[in-house]
Amino acid sequence: MLAFMVSLWAYGPQPAHAADAVSAFRHPGALNTESSLDSVRSRIAQHKSPWASALIEVKRKAQPAGPALTVVDARDRNQDSASRLEAEKAYANALAWRLTGDQTYSRQAIAILNRWADFRGFVGGTDQDRLHAGWMGVLFGEAAEIMRSSPDWTSDDIAAFQAMFRRAFYPQLAVASRWNGNVDLTQIDALMTIAVFNDDKVEFERGLQRLQTRLPAYIYLETDSAIAPIAGDGGNVDVFWFRPTKWVDGLTQETCRDNGHHAQFGLASALHAAEIAWNQGVDVYATHAKRFTSAMELMSRQLLTGDMQGTCGNATATAVVFDTFEVGFNHYHNRLGHALPYTERLIIERVRPHGRSELNIFYESLTHAGPSDTTPVHMGESESAIR
């Protein structure tokens, strides 16, 4: 009992229920917190895995590559991958600065953020714009939330970036996409991330309410009295869920769509939003514990075995695994002690050695790997050459 109480104390004040309003925002307090980043920095200083090796990859991502996008480029070509690359580089540089103290990364992160402070908005007004704003909003929001503690980023520049978010991103994120659930969940992830940076209680609450609505419409439990309807399902839940052949706990709305690709993004975004809520004193995790853990275990089992476990017409699971599951595993296993054997095995065997970091799934093994793996990593010339 004493060990359990010490564990709870280590994570700070315990979150209230989602119905309780956030009284004041904690900073940094989106996906990352001051204490979590300090812990990662300490493990990197001791050359421990997976953090030290993951930082090497983030440093590579932080390096300048080609000419910087201008604001006009971004506005005119907002669907182009180059603008997403700018957002990835901003977050990579922010993490590299925070975890190493190297001012080179601070200067690079601030330069990108200040350049994007002039961004006027997305041009299409489409669901693709909403998705694009979600991807970029998460990355820029996380970068900004970390960099707000840098003495080199002025209060005027911070205010300008907050204004940009209100002008360019809020219109794309405020209304839920009617596409598949991963889009809305990515929007929610971005909206809550930005709301923390902007100290915006209204938008934070909007994100929380949408998360509570979307989760039962995205992750199925056998105890549900009916499949939750959602805007965009066309009134045909079976078709919207891509005609599952077996409804089981943890099935997602996109499990049968593409054997895990979009479902991994949807689950990752949902867990990110729950983690942001937790960091701001709201416990979404507890309300949806069965839903989250069932989805993690089912998807992990499918990815490990290559078998969809009878849930879909296509019996073969995808071979693609992203660098996710760490956020949810850290909460339910490391904080709360729940056994998640398939998730744990997937993380160790597939995610950490081979997981792909793309868009808002961004090196979770660096920021959220739990404290159990403390294997020293050898730092060679390849790492020392990355500055």
N, C-alpha and C positions, 0 to 999 in steps of 0.2 A: 504493500500500500504506500509506504514511504517513497519507494522508487517511482511509483506512478505519479504521486503528487509532485515530486521533483521534476519529472518529465513535463507535467503540465506547466509548472512554473517556468521552465526553460523556454517555453513558447510564448510567454507573456500572458496578458489578460485573455481569458477565454471568450470567444465570440458569442454575441447574443444571437437570437433567432432572426431570420431574415426580415421579419415584420418590423423589427426595431430600426429606427432611422440612425444613420451615421451622424454623430454629433460634431465631430471634427476629423478631418482626414489626417492619417499618419503618413509621413514621407521619409524615405521612399516607401511606397506602400501599394504598388500595383502588383505585378507578379513577383517582384523581388523586394526584400526589406533590408534595412541596415544590418540587422543581425545575421540574416541568411548570407548576405554578400561577405560580411566579415568572416563567417565560418568557411565559405568557399575560398576566400583569400588565404586563410590560415592553412587549409589543406594543400593548396597550390604551393605555398612556401615550403611545405614538407614533401613536395614532389609526389603527392599521393594520387592514385588513380580512382575514378576516371576524370577527376577535375583537371589535373595538370595536362593530360593529353588532350582533353577537350579544349582547354585554353589555347593550345597550339593551333587548332583548327579555327578558333574564333579570331586569333591574331591574323591568320591568313585572310580571313574574310574581311578584316578591317583595313587591309592594304588598299591604297588607291589603285584603281584600274581604269585607265583611259580618261578622257576628258570628263569633267563633272557636268552633270545635267544642268541646264539653265532652267529657270522657272518657266520660261516660254515652252521649252521642250516638254517639261513635265505636264503643263496644262494642255498642250496640243497632242501629246502622245501618252495620255495618262494610262492607257491600257498596256503600254509597252513594258517589257520586263526590266528595262533600264531604270525606271522610276522605282520599282520594287527593290532593285539592287541598291539604290541610294538609301532606302529605308533600312535594309539589312546592314549596310555599312555603318549607318548611324548607331544602330544598336550594338553592333560588334565593337565599334570603337568605344562606346560608352562602357561596355562590360570590360574591355581590355584595360581602359583607364582605371576603372574602379577596382579591378583585381590585381593591378600591377603598380599603380601610381605613376606610370609613365605619361608625362604631359604631352607627348606626341599624340597619343590617342585622344586625349582631351581636346587638343586643338583641332584634330580632324573631325571629331564628333560635333563640336560646336560650329565648325565651318559648314557642315552639312545642314545642321538644324537652322542656322541663320539664313542659309540660302533658301531653304524651304519655307521660311516665315513669310515670304512673298507669294506663296502659292494661292491662287485665287479660287480654285475649285475644279470639280470634275465636269466634263462637258456633255456626257451622253445622257445622264438621267436614267440609266438602265440598271437592271439587277447586276450586270457585270461591273458597273461603277460601284455599286454597293459592296460587292465582294472585294473589289480592288481597294476600296477605302477601308474595308475591314483588315485586310492583310497589312496595308501600309500604316493604318492607324495604330495597330498593335505595336509594330516595330518602332515607329516614330514616338509613340507614347511611352514605351518602355525606355527608349533612349533618353527622352526628355526628362522622365521621372528620375533617372539616375544622374543626369547632368545638372539638374537643378541645384545639387549640392556643390558643384564646382564653383570656386570663386572667380573663374574666368568667364562664366556665362552671366552676363549682366541682368539685372532685374528688368531693364527695358527690353532686352532680347527675349527673356522668358515671357514677358507680357505679350510681345509680338507673336510668339509661337502659340501661346494660348488663344490669341485672337484668330490666328490662322485655323486652328482646330475648330473653333466655333463657326467660322466663315465657310470653310471648305469641307470639313469632315462631318460635322453634325447633320447637315441636310441629307447626307448619304447613309448615315447610321441610325437616324431617329426612327425610320420606318422599316419594319422587318421585311426582308425579301420574301417573296412567295415561291422561291425556288426550293431546292432540297435543304434540309435542316442545317447542313454544315455552313451554309451562307449566313443564315440568321445567327448561328452560334459564333461565327467569326465576327459578325457585326457587334454582337453583345460583348465579346472579348475586347474589341477595340473601344467600344463606347465606355465600358467600365474603366479601362486603362486610361483613356483620355480624361474621363471625369475625375479620376484621382489627381492627375496632373493639374487639371483646371480647378480643383477644389469645387466641383460642381455637383451638389447634392441631388439636384433635380435629374440630371442625366444619369447619375449613378443609380438612383432609385428606378429610373426607366429601364436600365440594363438588368437590374435585379428582378424586376417584375417580368420582363421578357424571358429571362432565364427560367423562372419558375413555371412559366407557361409552356416553354419549348421542351423542357426536359421530359415530361411524360408523353409528349408527342414525338420524341426522338428515341427514347430508350424504353423498351417494353418490359413490363413485369406481369407475370401470370396473375398476380393479385389485382391488377387493374380491372375495374368493372367493365370497361370498354376501351378500345383504342382511342386515345385522345385525339379529337379533330384539331386541325390547325389551318389557318389561312393558307391557301395554296394547294391543299390536298385534293381539290376537285371533287370533294364529296365521295371519293372512292379510296378508302384507306388501303385496301389490299394492293391496288395499283401504285399508290403513292409510296408504299413500302417495298415495291418491286417484287410482289407476289411471293412472300416467304412460304416455304413448304412445311415449316414447323415453327410455331411461335414459342419461344423459350425466354426465360429471364435473361436480360442483357442484349437481346436482339436490338439493333439500331435501325432506324428508318432507312439507312443506306447500306446495311450489311449486305443485302442481296443486289445492290446496285453494281458494285465493282470489286467485291471481295476484299474490302478493307481500306482502299485508298481514301475515298472521301469520308468513310466512317472513322478512320483514324483522325482526320482533320476535325470532324465534328466532335468526337469525344475529347480530343485535345483542347479545343476551344472551350467546351463546357467545363472541363476541369480547370483551365486557366481562370475562367470567370469565378468559379467557386473558390479558387485560391486567392484571387483579388478580394473577394468578399470576406474571406477569413482574415486577411491582412488588415481589413478595415473594421473588424469586429462583428461580422455577420456570418453565421454558420449555415451556409447552404449545404455543406458536406453532410451534416447530420440528417437533414431533411430527406436527402436523396442518397443515403449511404447504400441501400440495397440496389438501387438503380445503377449507381456508378460502379460499384464493385462487381456486380454481375456483368456489366458491359465489358469491364476490363478483363475479367477472367474468361468470358466467352471469346472475345476477340483474340486474346493471347493464346488460348488453346487452339483456335483456328489457325493462327499464324504459325504456331509451333509445329502443328501436325500437318499443315497443308490441306486439311480437311474441314469443310464448312459445317461438320457435325449435323448434317441433315437439315439445316435451316433454309437452304436455298436450292433452286434448280441447278445452278452451277455448283458442283460439289467440291471444286478445287479452290483453295484459298490463295490470295495473292502472295507473291514472294517478297513484295516490297514492304519494308518496315521502316517507319519514321522514328526520329529521336524523341519519342513521346512516352507516355505511361509513367514517367518519372514523377510528375507532379502529383498524380493521384496515388501512386504507390507510396510516396513519401508521407502523404497525409494518413492514409488508412493503415499502412503497415508500420512506418517508422514512428509516427506520432501516437497512433492509437493501438498498435499491436495486432491488427487483424491479419490473419494468414491469407495470402493471395499467391498460392504456389505457382500457378501458370504465369501470372504477371511477373513474379520474381524471376522465374526461369527465362521468360522472354527478354527481360531487361538485361540479364547477365549474358545470355547466349547470343542475342540478336541486336538489341537496341544499342547497347554501349559499344560493341565492336563495329557494328555496321549500320546503325540507324541514320537515316537521311534527315538533315535539317533543311527545311524549306519554309519560306514565308513565315507565318506566325508559329510554326513548330521550329523553335530556334534553340538548339543546343541545350535541351532540358537536362542532359547528363552533366553539363557544367553547372547549371544554376540550381538543380533540384535533386541530384543524386543524393541518396540518404547516407548516413554516417557509417554504415556497416562495412563498406569497401574501403580499406585503407592501405592498399598495396602500393609501395613506392614505385615511382616511374623514373626511368633513366632519362635525364635531359641531355640530348645529343646536340650535334652541330645544327641539325635541321631546326631545332627550337631556338637556339641562341641566335640564329641568323634572322629570326623574325622579330622586328622591333616595332 
